[in-house]
Amino acid sequence: MRPPRRSRTGTRRDDGVKVIRTNEVNFGGHEHPLIERTSEDAEYREWKRGDRRLAPARDTGLAVEGRIARHRRQQERAQRRNLVLAACVAVALLVALGGWRWASDRRAAANPVGETTATAGVGAIPIASSRSFTSKAIATMRSSNKPKPAPPTPIFANYKKLQLHVPVPVARLTEIGFHQASYAYALPMDSPMPDAKLSSAANKVGTSRDTSAQPTGADAVLVGSVLRMWRPRPGKPDTAADVGGRPGTVVIAPVSGTVVKIKAYKLYGKWDDYEIHIRPEGYPKLDLVMVHVNDLTITVGDEVEAGVTPIAHIRKLSDKVSHQLRDYVKGGGGDHVHVQINDATDPAYKGLQGAIKMASDPATGTAAGTTSKTAGTATPSP
């Protein structure tokens, strides 16, 4: 026997209590067939054929009581408690900050920076004001952040008192070999470095230079030894130097002075190359010439600093010319920059034709600022 249906109760949002009976609930979109209908009733038959699933009940205006309501009230109380706690913490921080600032102002007033002296007694030195101290500190920091200029490359040769610095970075240097130039007006160079034994250097493929022990400074000398290579040429020994480096290595001015001429020419009448002519500072009768370079970074009239100023890059010629230096270089064809000092007062020397005029210039030159770009046979030799 089924128990009698009990009336369901709920609490209204206005906290009033009302008894709601099942047959009083209206399900939107579906008329509940609680009234008796006959099988012949067309409306009843249509309802049975249709979708009899009940749609969600609409809001009846009842508030949920019990466990869910209690949980909601607990959450609201926790939120209010957290807000009160955050406000108390903020007030405490403001009070602490105000006290620290007040104490700091009192100490500053009792002991001004601009009037404080050292406690050493007689002869105490006043401390500078905070403004001047800050300015000096900022200036010091700015100066310390500036990149320091690189030290010049070491010395590898000299002509009388004129010192020649290595024309490539030491870390990119392969070997240095002196040999005869092709012309008599080339001047012989000395080297403060000892001579390497050619047979031993050929067997070892190098002079085993230890660049980790290289000193720095304006008067530092390149560590290791140099090669003295022989060539059947009319020039005196050591009138030219091949300073080796991989193709693309930066070429650095070996002396301080002025670029007086840049000439494009054909090496052996076949391959493109450049001559760079530098008049050494204080030596108006000399013309320092460098060849086997490309990608020049200077122009005629530029001032260069010995061992510091980049002027070009080493040109790759080992695939066209058989370099003597290759016998003493590991894993390379002996590419290098050729350096030679010519006597500008020699009647046979025509290398400065087209160079810019300079004060006390012994050579005949054209108008200032002009440069020769005509192709021809190289004055120096590789």
C-alpha positions as MATLAB code, in Angstrom:
seq = 'MRPPRRSRTGTRRDDGVKVIRTNEVNFGGHEHPLIERTSEDAEYREWKRGDRRLAPARDTGLAVEGRIARHRRQQERAQRRNLVLAACVAVALLVALGGWRWASDRRAAANPVGETTATAGVGAIPIASSRSFTSKAIATMRSSNKPKPAPPTPIFANYKKLQLHVPVPVARLTEIGFHQASYAYALPMDSPMPDAKLSSAANKVGTSRDTSAQPTGADAVLVGSVLRMWRPRPGKPDTAADVGGRPGTVVIAPVSGTVVKIKAYKLYGKWDDYEIHIRPEGYPKLDLVMVHVNDLTITVGDEVEAGVTPIAHIRKLSDKVSHQLRDYVKGGGGDHVHVQINDATDPAYKGLQGAIKMASDPATGTAAGTTSKTAGTATPSP';
ca = [
       0.000    0.000    0.000;
       1.473    3.315   -1.015;
       1.873    5.897    1.730;
      -0.132    9.082    1.354;
       1.630   11.840   -0.574;
       3.118   14.435    1.751;
       3.023   18.062    0.975;
       6.436   19.573    0.168;
       7.448   22.703    2.000;
      10.037   25.397    1.366;
      11.134   28.757    2.694;
      10.413   31.874    0.693;
      13.054   34.517    0.285;
      11.068   36.764    2.601;
      11.519   34.048    5.285;
       7.801   33.317    5.200;
       6.703   29.673    5.257;
       4.225   28.416    2.705;
       2.959   24.942    1.902;
       3.312   24.088   -1.777;
       1.469   21.147   -3.165;
       2.686   19.124   -6.085;
      -0.357   19.698   -8.166;
       0.159   23.458   -7.801;
       3.563   23.437   -9.553;
       3.412   24.630  -13.153;
       6.083   23.121  -15.439;
       6.661   25.518  -18.260;
       5.782   24.157  -21.665;
       4.196   20.947  -20.340;
       0.720   20.658  -18.905;
       0.754   17.923  -16.309;
      -2.174   15.544  -17.013;
      -3.413   15.211  -13.418;
      -6.988   15.514  -14.446;
      -8.650   12.449  -15.799;
      -8.861   12.213  -19.562;
     -10.355    9.592  -21.784;
      -8.464    7.748  -24.513;
     -10.738    9.404  -27.006;
      -9.633   12.847  -25.844;
      -7.581   14.263  -28.768;
      -5.562   16.573  -26.552;
      -4.591   13.684  -24.262;
      -3.540   11.497  -27.206;
      -1.380   14.319  -28.593;
       0.320   14.748  -25.211;
       1.156   11.017  -25.044;
       2.680   11.053  -28.524;
       4.836   14.080  -27.732;
       8.028   14.506  -25.685;
       6.917   14.011  -22.102;
      10.268   14.917  -20.504;
       9.841   17.736  -18.056;
      11.734   20.972  -18.729;
      13.737   22.510  -15.899;
      11.479   24.182  -13.372;
      11.419   27.905  -13.405;
      12.483   29.967  -10.417;
       9.851   29.495   -7.765;
      11.174   32.260   -5.534;
      12.387   29.789   -2.877;
      15.758   30.131   -1.114;
      17.768   26.969   -0.464;
      18.124   26.102    3.221;
      20.375   23.629    4.996;
      24.035   22.758    4.326;
      24.490   24.897    1.182;
      23.124   28.008    2.888;
      25.380   27.516    5.906;
      28.444   27.100    3.655;
      27.582   30.321    1.859;
      27.265   32.248    5.123;
      30.641   30.872    6.287;
      32.294   32.081    3.073;
      30.849   35.560    3.514;
      32.106   35.772    7.099;
      35.629   34.613    5.981;
      35.723   37.297    3.289;
      34.789   40.025    5.768;
      37.457   38.766    8.189;
      40.157   38.805    5.473;
      39.259   42.367    4.473;
      39.565   43.552    8.062;
      42.937   41.792    8.451;
      44.324   43.340    5.207;
      43.265   46.794    6.337;
      45.026   46.325    9.688;
      48.262   45.234    7.967;
      48.173   48.246    5.630;
      47.699   50.627    8.541;
      50.617   49.021   10.438;
      52.919   49.407    7.399;
      52.005   53.063    6.977;
      52.714   53.721   10.646;
      56.101   51.954   10.454;
      57.077   53.878    7.283;
      56.145   57.173    8.870;
      58.196   56.378   11.968;
      61.264   55.431    9.913;
      61.054   58.626    7.891;
      60.648   60.735   11.019;
      63.719   59.108   12.633;
      65.733   59.524    9.414;
      64.879   63.223    9.210;
      65.952   63.731   12.816;
      69.336   62.038   12.187;
      69.879   64.100    9.018;
      69.076   67.336   10.864;
      71.419   66.480   13.716;
      74.294   65.418   11.395;
      74.226   67.283    8.024;
      76.313   65.669    5.286;
      77.781   68.915    4.041;
      79.108   69.868    7.507;
      80.321   66.483    8.773;
      84.041   66.148    9.284;
      86.226   63.158    9.955;
      86.624   62.208   13.597;
      90.374   61.933   13.362;
      90.877   65.240   15.198;
      93.163   67.990   13.913;
      93.359   68.206   10.139;
      90.047   66.449    9.592;
      88.849   66.650    5.991;
      85.266   67.858    5.371;
      83.078   65.401    3.520;
      81.660   66.698    0.251;
      78.012   67.557   -0.014;
      75.610   64.872   -1.106;
      74.998   66.628   -4.454;
      78.689   66.834   -5.369;
      79.288   63.294   -4.164;
      76.462   62.022   -6.346;
      77.759   63.904   -9.387;
      81.251   62.518   -8.902;
      79.912   59.028   -8.389;
      77.864   59.223  -11.571;
      80.846   60.568  -13.534;
      83.037   57.768  -12.180;
      80.493   55.114  -13.120;
      80.101   56.545  -16.615;
      83.843   56.602  -17.184;
      84.212   53.048  -15.898;
      81.479   51.853  -18.256;
      83.225   53.257  -21.327;
      85.045   50.559  -23.321;
      88.773   50.820  -22.796;
      90.804   51.203  -25.996;
      92.571   48.031  -27.045;
      96.339   48.032  -26.463;
      98.456   48.301  -29.605;
      99.743   45.151  -31.211;
     103.363   44.286  -30.274;
     106.448   45.354  -32.201;
     107.942   42.930  -34.727;
     110.422   45.094  -36.680;
     112.015   48.516  -36.915;
     113.811   50.765  -39.361;
     116.308   52.806  -37.370;
     114.090   54.429  -34.707;
     110.825   53.775  -36.532;
     109.060   50.835  -34.873;
     106.664   48.599  -36.805;
     103.784   46.931  -34.960;
     102.301   43.605  -36.031;
      99.715   44.507  -38.712;
      97.233   41.786  -37.647;
      95.749   40.791  -34.263;
      98.185   38.516  -32.432;
      95.469   35.898  -31.951;
      95.055   35.686  -35.765;
      98.762   35.756  -36.613;
     100.192   32.659  -38.311;
     103.885   33.404  -39.025;
     106.172   36.277  -40.050;
     108.783   35.881  -42.737;
     111.347   38.440  -43.994;
     112.619   38.258  -47.578;
     114.151   40.353  -50.362;
     112.045   42.978  -52.122;
     112.086   43.273  -55.891;
     113.587   46.768  -56.002;
     116.699   48.448  -54.640;
     114.832   51.410  -53.125;
     113.265   49.121  -50.481;
     114.943   49.602  -47.101;
     116.078   46.713  -44.859;
     114.273   46.186  -41.548;
     115.651   44.813  -38.300;
     113.740   42.650  -35.859;
     114.130   42.454  -32.070;
     113.017   38.801  -32.305;
     115.431   35.879  -32.811;
     115.646   33.997  -36.086;
     113.946   30.612  -36.362;
     115.737   27.668  -37.924;
     114.041   27.211  -41.283;
     114.497   23.438  -41.473;
     113.006   22.943  -38.010;
     110.140   25.352  -38.750;
     109.412   23.488  -41.989;
     109.365   20.115  -40.190;
     107.109   21.441  -37.407;
     105.107   23.572  -39.885;
     105.578   26.658  -37.743;
     107.736   28.278  -35.084;
     105.533   27.141  -32.154;
     104.868   30.708  -30.967;
     103.206   30.803  -27.514;
     100.933   33.847  -27.683;
      99.611   33.185  -24.154;
     102.867   34.668  -22.835;
     102.524   37.811  -24.967;
     103.114   41.018  -22.935;
     101.080   44.136  -23.669;
     101.995   47.796  -23.853;
     103.209   50.382  -26.311;
     106.778   48.974  -26.317;
     105.930   45.274  -26.027;
     107.790   42.991  -28.457;
     106.150   40.025  -30.173;
     107.004   36.709  -28.536;
     108.583   33.899  -30.512;
     110.869   34.003  -33.514;
     110.734   35.128  -37.151;
     111.576   33.429  -40.427;
     114.342   34.645  -42.745;
     113.291   33.429  -46.181;
     115.555   33.687  -49.222;
     114.440   34.767  -52.666;
     116.598   35.387  -55.751;
     115.818   39.089  -56.049;
     117.932   42.233  -56.381;
     116.742   43.757  -53.130;
     118.700   43.451  -49.916;
     117.708   40.814  -47.334;
     114.894   41.745  -44.963;
     113.567   44.552  -47.180;
     110.051   43.046  -47.130;
     107.979   41.158  -44.573;
     105.094   38.749  -45.078;
     102.821   38.838  -42.008;
     100.541   35.823  -42.213;
      96.853   35.523  -41.391;
      93.779   33.746  -42.673;
      91.884   35.475  -45.514;
      89.529   38.082  -44.061;
      91.762   38.840  -41.067;
      91.754   42.509  -40.081;
      94.816   44.452  -41.210;
      96.086   47.096  -38.751;
      98.310   50.090  -39.453;
     101.877   49.123  -38.443;
     102.959   52.751  -37.950;
     101.358   56.025  -37.000;
     101.004   58.481  -39.849;
      98.826   59.593  -42.757;
      97.351   57.603  -45.628;
      98.697   59.468  -48.657;
      97.699   57.121  -51.484;
      95.495   54.110  -52.263;
      96.040   52.423  -55.602;
      94.142   49.616  -57.293;
      96.396   47.495  -59.466;
      96.773   44.050  -61.041;
      99.112   41.687  -59.201;
     101.480   40.218  -61.806;
      99.165   41.883  -64.343;
      96.407   39.288  -63.588;
      94.701   39.580  -60.194;
      93.023   42.513  -58.470;
      94.837   43.976  -55.482;
      95.377   47.243  -53.588;
      98.384   49.283  -52.504;
      98.084   51.334  -49.309;
     100.740   54.040  -48.870;
     101.302   55.486  -45.374;
     103.676   58.333  -44.608;
     105.074   57.578  -41.119;
     104.744   60.415  -38.629;
     108.074   62.255  -38.345;
     109.600   60.437  -41.353;
     108.763   62.486  -44.485;
     111.363   60.641  -46.573;
     109.792   57.207  -46.071;
     106.823   55.536  -47.739;
     105.407   52.425  -46.035;
     103.502   50.256  -48.518;
     101.124   47.355  -47.839;
      99.584   45.022  -50.468;
      97.433   41.868  -50.723;
      94.430   43.521  -49.057;
      90.769   44.214  -49.801;
      87.704   45.614  -48.032;
      89.534   48.826  -47.126;
      88.226   50.787  -44.137;
      90.272   53.981  -44.623;
      90.534   56.698  -47.256;
      93.272   59.017  -48.452;
      94.064   61.668  -45.852;
      93.091   59.556  -42.825;
      95.343   59.585  -39.786;
      96.200   56.103  -38.437;
      97.651   54.914  -35.133;
     100.330   52.246  -34.931;
      99.015   48.853  -33.883;
      95.482   50.176  -33.333;
      93.748   51.526  -36.477;
      92.147   48.879  -38.735;
      92.670   49.719  -42.386;
      91.712   46.655  -44.490;
      91.501   42.845  -44.568;
      93.825   40.135  -45.889;
      92.968   39.129  -49.452;
      92.833   35.441  -50.406;
      95.497   34.842  -53.054;
      96.736   31.372  -52.086;
      94.395   29.857  -54.681;
      96.171   31.894  -57.395;
      99.758   32.390  -56.184;
     102.142   29.950  -54.503;
     103.158   31.735  -51.295;
     106.532   30.896  -49.751;
     105.023   31.308  -46.282;
     102.714   28.312  -46.769;
     105.545   25.894  -45.950;
     105.523   27.185  -42.368;
     101.772   27.591  -41.745;
      99.502   24.805  -40.555;
      96.250   24.312  -42.411;
      96.590   27.331  -44.671;
      97.952   28.488  -47.973;
     100.231   31.148  -46.517;
      97.976   34.146  -47.172;
      99.468   37.322  -45.706;
      99.796   41.095  -45.879;
     103.017   42.324  -47.465;
     104.827   45.206  -45.703;
     107.730   47.185  -47.115;
     109.412   50.556  -46.493;
     110.571   52.483  -49.550;
     112.996   55.390  -49.836;
     110.776   58.181  -51.144;
     113.816   60.249  -52.155;
     115.224   57.601  -54.491;
     115.136   58.949  -58.094;
     113.949   55.550  -59.325;
     110.988   55.430  -56.977;
     107.682   56.385  -58.606;
     105.369   54.911  -55.958;
     104.164   58.285  -54.632;
     103.035   59.639  -57.982;
      99.424   60.673  -57.474;
      99.779   60.848  -53.693;
      98.435   63.811  -51.763;
     100.798   66.679  -51.027;
     101.927   67.193  -47.468;
     104.150   69.739  -45.764;
     107.860   68.918  -46.078;
     106.983   66.166  -48.571;
     110.148   65.312  -50.515;
     108.220   63.570  -53.270;
     106.435   65.259  -56.128;
     102.669   65.003  -55.645;
      99.465   66.140  -57.287;
      96.790   68.335  -55.773;
      95.909   67.569  -52.164;
      93.296   64.916  -51.666;
      93.772   63.105  -54.995;
      94.594   59.426  -55.291;
      95.652   57.131  -58.087;
      93.187   54.396  -59.149;
      94.840   53.339  -62.376;
      95.663   49.656  -62.763;
      99.218   48.617  -63.353;
     102.012   46.359  -62.193;
     102.627   46.266  -58.464;
     105.513   48.250  -57.087;
     105.910   45.886  -54.109;
     106.189   42.144  -54.606;
     104.356   39.355  -52.799;
];
